[in-house]
Every structure is written in C-alpha cells, then in structure tokens.
Amino acid sequence: FMVKSPYEGKELDLHRPYVDDVILVSDKGEKMFREPDLIDVWFDSGAMPYAQWHYPFENQDIFEANYPADYIAEGVDQTRGWFFTLHAIAVMLFDSVAFK
C-alpha cells in the first residue's frame, strides 16, 4: 500500500518494516507507534464486533443492543479468515454465533 508522503514528494510504503518509521503524535503530544503484538490480521478483524464498542470494558449496553449482528456481507474469499474468526470468538465468549 503506497501513499503520497508530505515529505519531499516521496511515496511512503506502509508495509512492515517501513511503517515502523512512521510516528504519529496524539492530541496530548505523545508519540504513537504501530502495535507489534498482532495475533493475526483475520483475528483482529474478527474481533471487530467487540472492539468497536471497547467491550467488555465499557459500552456494554450498546454492545448488547447490537450483538449479534443481523447480517454480515463479505466476499467468499473472506469466509475462512474473517467469518471463521467472528464465529470462533463468539463461541468462546458466548457459546453463540456472531451474526443471525
């Protein structure tokens, strides 16, 4: 994934290891770095129903009102990774499915 860099008109490669050279700054002025402890991109995607609400740490009421999802649409090529992970996490947490 290449993006136009504001630095000297150079393109910026956002893949590892180059993305590690990108340092963002928070509103508080603190440096922010890429999270190195990534289990798997599909696992992280499958955790989306929980992560989007920061569940279970907060927003339990919003999460419970929206989970499981009514419908999820994705390409057949995503079935093994994303759909499987959605359901695997749902079974581990709730002994249920991730979408109706």
C-alpha positions in Angstrom: 0.0 0.0 0.0 1.7 3.2 -1.1 0.6 6.7 -0.2 1.9 10.1 -1.2 4.1 11.4 1.6 4.1 15.0 2.6 7.9 14.7 2.9 9.8 15.8 -0.2 7.2 14.4 -2.5 8.3 10.8 -1.8 6.0 7.9 -1.8 5.6 6.1 1.6 5.3 2.3 1.8 3.0 1.5 4.7 4.1 -2.2 4.9 6.5 -3.6 7.5 9.3 -2.8 8.2 8.8 0.7 6.7 5.6 1.5 8.6 7.7 1.3 11.8 9.4 4.5 10.7 6.0 6.3 10.9 5.4 8.0 14.2 2.1 9.7 14.9 1.5 12.2 17.6 -1.6 12.1 19.8 -3.6 15.2 20.8 -1.7 15.1 24.1 1.7 15.3 22.2 2.6 11.7 23.0 4.3 9.5 20.3 2.2 6.7 18.9 3.7 3.6 17.3 2.4 0.6 15.4 1.3 -2.2 17.7 3.8 -5.0 17.2 1.8 -7.7 19.1 -0.6 -8.6 16.4 -2.0 -12.1 16.7 -3.3 -12.3 13.1 -5.0 -9.8 10.9 -8.0 -12.0 10.5 -8.3 -12.5 14.2 -8.1 -8.7 14.7 -10.8 -8.3 12.0 -13.0 -10.9 13.7 -12.7 -9.1 17.0 -14.4 -6.0 15.4 -17.8 -6.6 16.9 -16.3 -6.3 20.4 -13.5 -3.8 19.7 -15.7 -1.2 18.0 -17.6 -0.7 21.4 -14.5 -1.3 23.6 -16.4 -4.3 25.0 -16.3 -5.6 27.8 -14.5 -2.6 29.3 -17.3 -0.1 28.5 -20.5 0.4 26.4 -22.0 -2.9 27.5 -25.5 -1.6 26.8 -24.6 -0.5 23.3 -22.9 -3.8 22.6 -25.7 -5.9 23.8 -28.3 -3.9 21.8 -26.3 -4.5 18.6 -24.9 -8.1 19.0 -25.2 -10.4 17.3 -25.3 -8.6 14.0 -28.4 -9.1 11.8 -26.4 -9.6 8.7 -22.8 -9.5 7.5 -21.8 -9.5 3.9 -18.3 -10.2 2.5 -16.7 -12.0 -0.4 -16.5 -15.7 -0.4 -12.7 -15.4 -0.1 -13.2 -13.9 3.4 -15.1 -16.9 4.7 -12.1 -18.9 6.0 -10.4 -15.9 7.7 -12.9 -13.3 8.8 -16.2 -15.3 9.2 -14.5 -18.2 10.9 -12.8 -15.8 13.4 -16.1 -14.0 14.0 -17.8 -17.2 15.0 -14.8 -18.7 16.9 -14.6 -15.7 19.2 -18.4 -15.7 19.6 -18.4 -19.3 20.6 -15.6 -18.8 23.0 -17.2 -15.8 24.7 -20.9 -16.5 24.5 -21.4 -20.1 23.2 -23.3 -18.5 20.3 -22.9 -17.2 16.7 -21.6 -13.7 15.7 -24.4 -12.9 13.4 -28.0 -14.0 12.9 
